[in-house]
Amino acid sequence: MANSLMTVKANLALSMISFLAVLIAPLATAAEIVPHKARYDIKLESLNVEGFPLEASGAMAIRITRDCQKWEKLQEMQFAVGVEGGEPINIHSLVRSLEGLDGKRMEFTGWQSKEGGDRMDLKGTATMNSDGYGGTAHFQQPIETDWDLPSPTKLPVAAMKELLNALSRGKTDAQSIGFEVQGISEVTRIGPGKAANYENIETEDMSLVEGKSWLVDRAIYFEAIARNEPFLIETLQIHANGVVSKFWHDYHTMVLSGELVALEKISIPDC
């Protein structure tokens, strides 16, 4: 009888351990996006058009922060491109977005200007369904229009967090569709990441880029995936904390690459 009771107790203990393991495992592997600011050097990686020797270089800065209600992302890029030996065209763009922590509403503003050319302004909102999947993006500028965001589209931070959570749990075929302000992104391929070039990065916390990373290909479409070919294929080397250590932008005629050169962690407020 005593032995039987001990066996029952042992089985109950093992069952409880297994149950707790199921509860704890997702929490232990859940990805958390770290607020940070980063700077990237941009260069021309390759050119797919013969007879047009181009030069291209520039820089991009990203700042991702959060408070108790929302994420804020500020992305600025200055870039020069032109025929080798000629006068380059200078392009300057800035986009600011505010996304609720619940992933249901977003506001965005921005602009892009070319040296000696017109400036294009960007302004609008995106409102998602109650479950955070699908909704409507309303643009006030550059022209007033609405985009239908079909399920399973999510807002950008929510989509990236969902993808990183899946990757951190070992899922190598994770899918993600996100509204990226100027287009809709669809993850098309995932591969193992590479080691970051630590020698080129200015940071006091190298652990931000020492963790596991993945190479994620995203096709970026204008307005609707079903009716368009992607205008950009983006490859991100992204870490589980949301830090991107390198990226490639394939515009079909040329490929631009960006390499992380400065990184700083930003603290989260006590909510």
WOPE-V430746 format. One record per backbone hydrogen bond with DSSP energy under -1.0 kcal/mol. CO is the residue of the C=O (numbers start at 1). NH is the residue of the N-H. Records with the same first field share a line. If there is no record, write none. Layout:
CO=NH + NH
//
This chain:
1=5
2=6
3=7
4=8
5=9
6=10
7=11
8=12
9=13
10=14
11=15
12=16
13=17
14=18
15=19
16=20
17=21
18=22
19=23
20=24
21=25
24=28
25=29
35=266
36=64
37=264
38=62
39=261 + 262
40=60
41=259
42=58
43=257
46=255
53=84
55=82
56=44
57=80
58=42
59=78
60=40
61=76
62=38
63=74
64=36
65=72
69=101
70=67
71=99
72=65
73=97
74=63
75=95
76=61
77=93
78=59
79=91
80=57
81=89
82=55
83=86
89=81
90=115
91=79
92=113
93=77
94=111
95=75
96=109
97=73
98=107
99=71
100=103
104=128
105=100
106=126
107=98
108=124
109=96
110=122
111=94
112=120
113=92
114=117
120=112
122=110
123=140 + 141
124=108
125=138
126=106
127=136
129=132
134=129
135=149
136=127
137=147
138=125
139=145
141=123
145=139
147=137
149=135
150=153
153=134
154=179
155=159
156=160
157=161
158=162
159=163
160=164
161=165
162=166
163=167
164=168
165=169
166=171
167=170
176=187
177=154
178=185
180=182
183=180
184=221
185=178
186=219
189=217
191=215
196=198
197=200
198=201
202=263
205=208
206=209
212=240
213=193
214=238
215=191
216=236
217=188 + 189
218=234
219=186
220=231 + 232
221=184
222=224
232=220
233=250
234=218
235=248
236=216
237=245
238=214
239=242
241=34
243=239
245=260
246=237
247=258
248=235
249=256
250=233
251=253
253=48
254=251
255=45 + 46
256=249
257=43
258=247
259=41
261=202
262=39
264=37
//
